[in-house]
Amino acid sequence: MIDKKITEAIAKLTDWKVVNDKLNRTFNFDNFVDAFAFMTKVAIVAEKMDHHPELFNVYNRVVIDLTTHDAGGIGALDIELAQKIDAL
């Protein structure tokens, strides 16, 4: 179960939704190179936070799932990472 603060924070995110107890968003790009460049930027941000997303890529599409295993679901770090990803 997601607590009220997290639910409110998710509601403020653009295009993110909860799927299988993970914060999920799909990004579409013009081509594979642009999609891969975006994944690289996400990886750099995630590494600095020491909070690593699940990244899935097929050609021009990138799907990101965020969850905090220690918290047993979506936590504050997931919200923060989603905000940073949106800023990219």
Secondary structure, 3 states (H helix, E strand, C coil): CCCHHHHHHHHHCCCCEEECCEEEEEEECCCHHHHHHHHHHHHHHHHHHCCCCEEEEECCEEEEEECEHHHCECCHHHHHHHHHHHHC
